[in-house]
Amino acid sequence: MSREAELKELEEQISDPSRYAGLSYQLIEDALQAALLARGIELPRVEVEGRFERAVRLAQDRGTKQQQLAVHTIRHGRISGGTRIFLPLSEPMTLLKRLHGEVLKYLILNSSKICGSSSIRPQRPERTVW
């Protein structure tokens, strides 16, 4: 099956709300997969970004904390499968700095959801006396 056909099938499934009754996790995974396929077949940027926005919105509304972080990181950090980072050979440090910044921004903005408190408080490192 071609990627275009796979994307079309995924979009049809996503548009059927009865398919995901009680399966929010799968809906978010399918929305993310649709965004990745759209990016992979080089659809116009507005279409790709729209699909990623949908995945982010679904993850925020219905997803687990892990899904929220994964969707955000995959969108901005170009991570595939949640573990491997595909670095362009030209600028690997730029991408790593951007990924680090995006993850930190996500954690700070969502600290109350993640930690159960209103903010992340930095802790002082313990001093070692030599």
TIRO-2110 file (N, C-alpha, C; in Angstrom, 1 decimal):
// TIRO-2110
0.9, -1.2, 0.0, N, 1, A
0.0, 0.0, 0.0, CA, 1, A
0.9, 1.2, 0.0, C, 1, A
0.6, 2.2, -0.8, N, 2, A
1.4, 3.4, -0.9, CA, 2, A
1.1, 4.3, 0.3, C, 2, A
2.0, 5.2, 0.6, N, 3, A
1.8, 6.1, 1.7, CA, 3, A
0.6, 7.0, 1.5, C, 3, A
0.3, 7.4, 0.3, N, 4, A
-0.8, 8.2, 0.0, CA, 4, A
-2.1, 7.5, 0.4, C, 4, A
-2.2, 6.2, 0.0, N, 5, A
-3.3, 5.4, 0.2, CA, 5, A
-3.5, 5.1, 1.7, C, 5, A
-2.3, 4.9, 2.4, N, 6, A
-2.4, 4.7, 3.9, CA, 6, A
-2.9, 5.9, 4.6, C, 6, A
-2.4, 7.1, 4.1, N, 7, A
-2.9, 8.4, 4.7, CA, 7, A
-4.4, 8.5, 4.5, C, 7, A
-4.9, 8.3, 3.3, N, 8, A
-6.3, 8.4, 3.0, CA, 8, A
-7.1, 7.5, 3.9, C, 8, A
-6.7, 6.2, 4.0, N, 9, A
-7.4, 5.3, 4.9, CA, 9, A
-7.4, 5.7, 6.4, C, 9, A
-6.2, 6.2, 6.8, N, 10, A
-6.2, 6.7, 8.2, CA, 10, A
-7.1, 7.9, 8.4, C, 10, A
-7.2, 8.8, 7.5, N, 11, A
-8.0, 10.0, 7.6, CA, 11, A
-9.5, 9.6, 7.6, C, 11, A
-9.9, 8.6, 6.8, N, 12, A
-11.2, 8.0, 6.9, CA, 12, A
-11.6, 7.4, 8.2, C, 12, A
-10.6, 6.7, 8.8, N, 13, A
-10.8, 6.1, 10.1, CA, 13, A
-10.9, 7.2, 11.2, C, 13, A
-10.1, 8.2, 11.1, N, 14, A
-10.1, 9.2, 12.1, CA, 14, A
-11.4, 10.0, 12.1, C, 14, A
-12.0, 10.2, 10.9, N, 15, A
-13.3, 10.9, 10.8, CA, 15, A
-14.5, 10.1, 11.2, C, 15, A
-14.3, 8.8, 11.6, N, 16, A
-15.4, 8.0, 12.1, CA, 16, A
-15.3, 7.9, 13.6, C, 16, A
-16.1, 8.7, 14.3, N, 17, A
-16.0, 8.7, 15.8, CA, 17, A
-16.3, 7.4, 16.4, C, 17, A
-17.2, 6.6, 15.8, N, 18, A
-17.6, 5.4, 16.4, CA, 18, A
-16.4, 4.4, 16.5, C, 18, A
-15.5, 4.5, 15.6, N, 19, A
-14.3, 3.6, 15.6, CA, 19, A
-13.5, 3.7, 16.8, C, 19, A
-13.4, 4.9, 17.4, N, 20, A
-12.6, 5.1, 18.6, CA, 20, A
-13.3, 5.2, 19.9, C, 20, A
-14.5, 4.7, 20.0, N, 21, A
-15.3, 4.8, 21.2, CA, 21, A
-14.5, 4.0, 22.3, C, 21, A
-14.1, 4.8, 23.3, N, 22, A
-13.3, 4.2, 24.4, CA, 22, A
-11.8, 3.9, 24.1, C, 22, A
-11.4, 4.4, 22.9, N, 23, A
-10.0, 4.1, 22.5, CA, 23, A
-9.3, 5.4, 22.1, C, 23, A
-9.3, 6.3, 23.1, N, 24, A
-8.6, 7.6, 22.8, CA, 24, A
-7.2, 7.5, 22.5, C, 24, A
-6.5, 6.5, 23.1, N, 25, A
-5.1, 6.3, 22.9, CA, 25, A
-4.8, 6.0, 21.4, C, 25, A
-5.7, 5.1, 20.8, N, 26, A
-5.5, 4.8, 19.4, CA, 26, A
-5.8, 5.9, 18.5, C, 26, A
-6.8, 6.7, 18.8, N, 27, A
-7.1, 7.9, 18.0, CA, 27, A
-5.9, 8.9, 17.9, C, 27, A
-5.3, 9.1, 19.1, N, 28, A
-4.1, 10.0, 19.1, CA, 28, A
-3.0, 9.4, 18.3, C, 28, A
-2.8, 8.1, 18.4, N, 29, A
-1.7, 7.4, 17.7, CA, 29, A
-2.0, 7.5, 16.2, C, 29, A
-3.2, 7.3, 15.8, N, 30, A
-3.5, 7.4, 14.4, CA, 30, A
-3.4, 8.8, 13.8, C, 30, A
-3.8, 9.8, 14.6, N, 31, A
-3.7, 11.2, 14.2, CA, 31, A
-2.2, 11.6, 14.1, C, 31, A
-1.4, 11.1, 15.0, N, 32, A
0.1, 11.4, 14.9, CA, 32, A
0.7, 10.7, 13.6, C, 32, A
0.2, 9.4, 13.4, N, 33, A
0.7, 8.7, 12.2, CA, 33, A
0.3, 9.4, 10.9, C, 33, A
-0.9, 10.0, 10.9, N, 34, A
-1.4, 10.7, 9.7, CA, 34, A
-0.5, 11.9, 9.5, C, 34, A
-0.1, 12.6, 10.6, N, 35, A
0.7, 13.8, 10.4, CA, 35, A
2.1, 13.4, 9.9, C, 35, A
2.7, 12.3, 10.4, N, 36, A
4.0, 11.9, 10.0, CA, 36, A
3.9, 11.4, 8.5, C, 36, A
2.9, 10.8, 8.1, N, 37, A
2.7, 10.4, 6.7, CA, 37, A
2.6, 11.6, 5.8, C, 37, A
1.8, 12.6, 6.2, N, 38, A
1.7, 13.8, 5.5, CA, 38, A
3.0, 14.5, 5.3, C, 38, A
3.8, 14.5, 6.3, N, 39, A
5.1, 15.1, 6.3, CA, 39, A
6.0, 14.3, 5.3, C, 39, A
5.9, 13.0, 5.5, N, 40, A
6.8, 12.1, 4.7, CA, 40, A
6.5, 12.2, 3.2, C, 40, A
5.2, 12.4, 2.8, N, 41, A
4.9, 12.5, 1.4, CA, 41, A
5.0, 13.9, 0.9, C, 41, A
5.5, 14.8, 1.8, N, 42, A
5.7, 16.2, 1.4, CA, 42, A
4.5, 17.0, 1.0, C, 42, A
3.4, 16.8, 1.7, N, 43, A
2.2, 17.6, 1.5, CA, 43, A
2.5, 19.1, 1.8, C, 43, A
1.7, 20.0, 1.4, N, 44, A
2.0, 21.4, 1.8, CA, 44, A
2.1, 21.6, 3.3, C, 44, A
3.0, 22.5, 3.7, N, 45, A
3.2, 22.7, 5.1, CA, 45, A
2.0, 22.9, 5.9, C, 45, A
1.0, 23.7, 5.4, N, 46, A
-0.2, 24.0, 6.1, CA, 46, A
-1.0, 22.8, 6.4, C, 46, A
-1.0, 21.8, 5.5, N, 47, A
-1.7, 20.5, 5.7, CA, 47, A
-1.0, 19.7, 6.8, C, 47, A
0.3, 19.7, 6.7, N, 48, A
1.1, 18.9, 7.7, CA, 48, A
0.9, 19.5, 9.1, C, 48, A
1.1, 20.8, 9.2, N, 49, A
1.0, 21.5, 10.5, CA, 49, A
-0.5, 21.3, 11.0, C, 49, A
-1.5, 21.3, 10.2, N, 50, A
-2.8, 21.1, 10.6, CA, 50, A
-3.0, 19.7, 11.2, C, 50, A
-2.4, 18.8, 10.6, N, 51, A
-2.5, 17.4, 11.2, CA, 51, A
-1.7, 17.3, 12.5, C, 51, A
-0.6, 17.9, 12.6, N, 52, A
0.1, 17.9, 13.9, CA, 52, A
-0.7, 18.6, 14.9, C, 52, A
-1.3, 19.8, 14.6, N, 53, A
-2.1, 20.5, 15.5, CA, 53, A
-3.3, 19.6, 16.0, C, 53, A
-3.9, 18.9, 15.1, N, 54, A
-4.9, 17.9, 15.6, CA, 54, A
-4.4, 16.9, 16.6, C, 54, A
-3.2, 16.3, 16.3, N, 55, A
-2.7, 15.3, 17.2, CA, 55, A
-2.3, 16.0, 18.5, C, 55, A
-1.8, 17.2, 18.5, N, 56, A
-1.5, 17.9, 19.8, CA, 56, A
-2.8, 18.1, 20.6, C, 56, A
-3.8, 18.6, 19.9, N, 57, A
-5.1, 19.0, 20.5, CA, 57, A
-5.7, 17.7, 21.1, C, 57, A
-5.7, 16.6, 20.4, N, 58, A
-6.2, 15.4, 20.9, CA, 58, A
-5.5, 14.8, 22.1, C, 58, A
-4.1, 14.9, 22.0, N, 59, A
-3.3, 14.5, 23.1, CA, 59, A
-3.5, 15.3, 24.4, C, 59, A
-3.7, 16.6, 24.2, N, 60, A
-4.0, 17.5, 25.4, CA, 60, A
-5.3, 17.2, 26.0, C, 60, A
-6.3, 17.0, 25.1, N, 61, A
-7.7, 16.8, 25.6, CA, 61, A
-7.9, 15.4, 26.2, C, 61, A
-7.3, 14.3, 25.5, N, 62, A
-7.7, 13.0, 25.9, CA, 62, A
-6.5, 12.1, 26.2, C, 62, A
-5.3, 12.5, 25.9, N, 63, A
-4.1, 11.6, 26.0, CA, 63, A
-3.5, 11.6, 27.4, C, 63, A
-2.6, 10.6, 27.5, N, 64, A
-1.8, 10.5, 28.7, CA, 64, A
-0.7, 11.5, 28.7, C, 64, A
0.0, 11.7, 29.8, N, 65, A
1.1, 12.6, 29.8, CA, 65, A
2.2, 12.2, 28.9, C, 65, A
2.4, 10.9, 28.8, N, 66, A
3.4, 10.4, 27.9, CA, 66, A
3.1, 10.7, 26.4, C, 66, A
1.8, 10.5, 26.1, N, 67, A
1.4, 10.9, 24.7, CA, 67, A
1.5, 12.4, 24.4, C, 67, A
1.2, 13.2, 25.4, N, 68, A
1.3, 14.6, 25.2, CA, 68, A
2.8, 15.0, 24.9, C, 68, A
3.7, 14.4, 25.7, N, 69, A
5.1, 14.7, 25.5, CA, 69, A
5.6, 14.1, 24.2, C, 69, A
5.2, 12.9, 23.9, N, 70, A
5.6, 12.3, 22.6, CA, 70, A
5.1, 13.1, 21.4, C, 70, A
3.9, 13.5, 21.4, N, 71, A
3.4, 14.2, 20.2, CA, 71, A
4.1, 15.5, 20.1, C, 71, A
4.3, 16.2, 21.2, N, 72, A
5.0, 17.5, 21.1, CA, 72, A
6.4, 17.3, 20.6, C, 72, A
7.1, 16.3, 21.2, N, 73, A
8.5, 16.1, 20.8, CA, 73, A
8.7, 15.6, 19.4, C, 73, A
7.8, 14.7, 19.0, N, 74, A
7.9, 14.2, 17.6, CA, 74, A
7.6, 15.4, 16.6, C, 74, A
6.7, 16.2, 16.9, N, 75, A
6.3, 17.3, 16.1, CA, 75, A
7.5, 18.3, 15.9, C, 75, A
8.1, 18.6, 17.0, N, 76, A
9.2, 19.6, 17.0, CA, 76, A
10.6, 19.0, 16.9, C, 76, A
10.7, 17.8, 17.4, N, 77, A
12.1, 17.3, 17.5, CA, 77, A
12.4, 16.3, 16.4, C, 77, A
11.5, 16.0, 15.5, N, 78, A
11.7, 15.0, 14.5, CA, 78, A
12.2, 13.6, 15.0, C, 78, A
11.4, 13.1, 16.0, N, 79, A
11.7, 11.8, 16.6, CA, 79, A
10.8, 10.8, 16.0, C, 79, A
11.3, 9.7, 15.6, N, 80, A
10.5, 8.6, 15.1, CA, 80, A
10.5, 7.4, 16.0, C, 80, A
9.3, 6.9, 16.3, N, 81, A
9.2, 5.7, 17.2, CA, 81, A
9.5, 6.1, 18.7, C, 81, A
9.6, 7.3, 19.0, N, 82, A
9.9, 7.7, 20.4, CA, 82, A
11.3, 7.5, 20.9, C, 82, A
12.2, 6.9, 20.1, N, 83, A
13.5, 6.6, 20.6, CA, 83, A
14.6, 7.1, 19.7, C, 83, A
14.5, 7.0, 18.4, N, 84, A
15.6, 7.4, 17.5, CA, 84, A
15.4, 8.8, 17.1, C, 84, A
16.5, 9.6, 17.0, N, 85, A
16.5, 10.9, 16.5, CA, 85, A
17.2, 10.9, 15.2, C, 85, A
16.6, 11.4, 14.2, N, 86, A
17.2, 11.5, 12.8, CA, 86, A
17.8, 12.9, 12.7, C, 86, A
19.1, 13.0, 12.7, N, 87, A
19.8, 14.2, 12.7, CA, 87, A
20.2, 14.5, 11.3, C, 87, A
20.0, 15.7, 10.8, N, 88, A
20.6, 16.1, 9.5, CA, 88, A
22.1, 16.2, 9.7, C, 88, A
22.8, 15.7, 8.7, N, 89, A
24.3, 15.7, 8.8, CA, 89, A
24.8, 17.1, 8.9, C, 89, A
24.1, 18.1, 8.4, N, 90, A
24.7, 19.5, 8.4, CA, 90, A
24.6, 20.1, 9.7, C, 90, A
23.6, 20.0, 10.5, N, 91, A
23.5, 20.7, 11.7, CA, 91, A
22.9, 19.9, 12.9, C, 91, A
23.6, 18.9, 13.4, N, 92, A
23.1, 18.1, 14.5, CA, 92, A
22.9, 18.8, 15.8, C, 92, A
23.9, 19.7, 16.1, N, 93, A
23.8, 20.4, 17.4, CA, 93, A
22.6, 21.4, 17.4, C, 93, A
22.3, 22.0, 16.3, N, 94, A
21.2, 22.9, 16.2, CA, 94, A
19.9, 22.2, 16.5, C, 94, A
19.7, 21.0, 15.9, N, 95, A
18.5, 20.2, 16.2, CA, 95, A
18.5, 19.8, 17.6, C, 95, A
19.6, 19.3, 18.2, N, 96, A
19.5, 18.9, 19.6, CA, 96, A
19.2, 20.0, 20.5, C, 96, A
19.8, 21.2, 20.3, N, 97, A
19.4, 22.4, 21.1, CA, 97, A
18.0, 22.7, 21.0, C, 97, A
17.4, 22.7, 19.8, N, 98, A
16.0, 23.0, 19.6, CA, 98, A
15.1, 21.9, 20.3, C, 98, A
15.5, 20.7, 20.1, N, 99, A
14.7, 19.6, 20.8, CA, 99, A
14.7, 19.8, 22.3, C, 99, A
15.9, 20.1, 22.9, N, 100, A
16.1, 20.3, 24.3, CA, 100, A
15.2, 21.5, 24.7, C, 100, A
15.3, 22.6, 24.0, N, 101, A
14.4, 23.7, 24.3, CA, 101, A
13.0, 23.5, 24.3, C, 101, A
12.5, 22.7, 23.3, N, 102, A
11.1, 22.4, 23.1, CA, 102, A
10.6, 21.5, 24.3, C, 102, A
11.4, 20.5, 24.7, N, 103, A
11.0, 19.7, 25.8, CA, 103, A
11.0, 20.4, 27.1, C, 103, A
12.0, 21.3, 27.3, N, 104, A
11.9, 22.1, 28.5, CA, 104, A
10.7, 23.0, 28.5, C, 104, A
10.4, 23.7, 27.4, N, 105, A
9.3, 24.6, 27.3, CA, 105, A
8.0, 23.8, 27.6, C, 105, A
7.9, 22.6, 27.1, N, 106, A
6.7, 21.8, 27.3, CA, 106, A
6.6, 21.4, 28.8, C, 106, A
7.7, 21.0, 29.4, N, 107, A
7.7, 20.7, 30.8, CA, 107, A
7.3, 21.8, 31.7, C, 107, A
7.8, 23.0, 31.4, N, 108, A
7.5, 24.2, 32.2, CA, 108, A
6.1, 24.6, 32.1, C, 108, A
5.6, 24.6, 30.8, N, 109, A
4.2, 25.0, 30.6, CA, 109, A
3.2, 24.0, 31.2, C, 109, A
3.6, 22.8, 31.3, N, 110, A
2.7, 21.7, 31.7, CA, 110, A
3.1, 21.2, 33.1, C, 110, A
3.9, 21.9, 33.9, N, 111, A
4.4, 21.4, 35.1, CA, 111, A
3.3, 21.0, 36.1, C, 111, A
2.2, 21.8, 36.1, N, 112, A
1.1, 21.5, 37.1, CA, 112, A
0.4, 20.2, 36.7, C, 112, A
0.3, 19.9, 35.4, N, 113, A
-0.3, 18.6, 35.0, CA, 113, A
0.7, 17.5, 35.3, C, 113, A
1.9, 17.7, 35.1, N, 114, A
2.9, 16.6, 35.2, CA, 114, A
3.3, 16.3, 36.7, C, 114, A
3.5, 17.4, 37.4, N, 115, A
4.0, 17.2, 38.8, CA, 115, A
2.9, 17.4, 39.8, C, 115, A
1.7, 17.9, 39.4, N, 116, A
0.6, 18.1, 40.4, CA, 116, A
0.8, 19.4, 41.2, C, 116, A
1.7, 20.2, 40.8, N, 117, A
1.9, 21.5, 41.5, CA, 117, A
1.8, 22.6, 40.5, C, 117, A
1.9, 23.8, 41.0, N, 118, A
1.7, 25.0, 40.1, CA, 118, A
3.0, 25.4, 39.4, C, 118, A
4.1, 24.9, 39.8, N, 119, A
5.3, 25.2, 39.1, CA, 119, A
6.4, 24.2, 39.4, C, 119, A
7.4, 24.3, 38.6, N, 120, A
8.6, 23.4, 38.9, CA, 120, A
9.6, 24.3, 39.7, C, 120, A
10.0, 23.8, 40.8, N, 121, A
10.9, 24.6, 41.6, CA, 121, A
12.3, 24.0, 41.5, C, 121, A
13.2, 24.8, 41.0, N, 122, A
14.6, 24.3, 40.9, CA, 122, A
15.1, 24.0, 42.3, C, 122, A
15.9, 22.9, 42.4, N, 123, A
16.4, 22.5, 43.7, CA, 123, A
17.9, 22.8, 43.7, C, 123, A
18.4, 23.3, 44.8, N, 124, A
19.8, 23.6, 44.9, CA, 124, A
20.6, 22.3, 45.0, C, 124, A
21.7, 22.2, 44.3, N, 125, A
22.5, 21.0, 44.5, CA, 125, A
23.2, 21.0, 45.8, C, 125, A
23.4, 19.8, 46.4, N, 126, A
24.0, 19.7, 47.7, CA, 126, A
25.5, 20.1, 47.5, C, 126, A
26.0, 20.8, 48.5, N, 127, A
27.4, 21.1, 48.4, CA, 127, A
28.2, 20.0, 49.0, C, 127, A
29.3, 19.7, 48.4, N, 128, A
30.2, 18.7, 48.9, CA, 128, A
31.4, 19.4, 49.4, C, 128, A
31.7, 19.0, 50.7, N, 129, A
32.9, 19.6, 51.3, CA, 129, A
34.0, 18.6, 51.1, C, 129, A
35.1, 19.2, 50.6, N, 130, A
36.3, 18.3, 50.3, CA, 130, A
37.3, 18.4, 51.4, C, 130, A
END
